[in-house]
Amino acid sequence: MNAFILKHLKTLEMLGVLMRIASFTVVSWLGPASPFLWVWLVNTVDAVLLAWCAVLKADKAYTLLNAFWVLVGVVGIARAAGWVA
């Protein structure tokens, strides 16, 4: 899997960035009517993708940033799904 990611690194990074832009755009446009579970799922998937790319590039700053977003995403998913208050 790492070989595939390295081969398509720039494309996958762009996909992750576009996913992040899309999820925040939905929240900006729809406000409280946003499908927050969907937004958090997309945001967490893009954070995993971008963190994986950053690890393979040995970019510590972006690894930390995106690992943080994965954790934030897990909390966001749990809250949006109603699993925690």
Steps between C-alpha positions, in 0.01 A plus 500: 500500500785738580643447151166598346478812716857602420436447127189722512606728786424838342164384367398353836612812686293714264202267551537536878520878478195515272308276741587736787394803298173329403410406857562849635319655204190296583509628859553858379208481258251303708592611853293320764319303226827328403514121496761502778556124514578499127725805538695339785533171311642677194725719713635198691563296186691788344700543823597132494601527135702818552663364818602183316652707219683717754641194679631359172658836420648515853333840549464519877304825509228382261495156660427662837244740352305231318527249787342771716220538241443123509446520877274805463310314228442196720353726769293683236366173363411377849318824581320523163389138530366565850734251668626766745356828625 
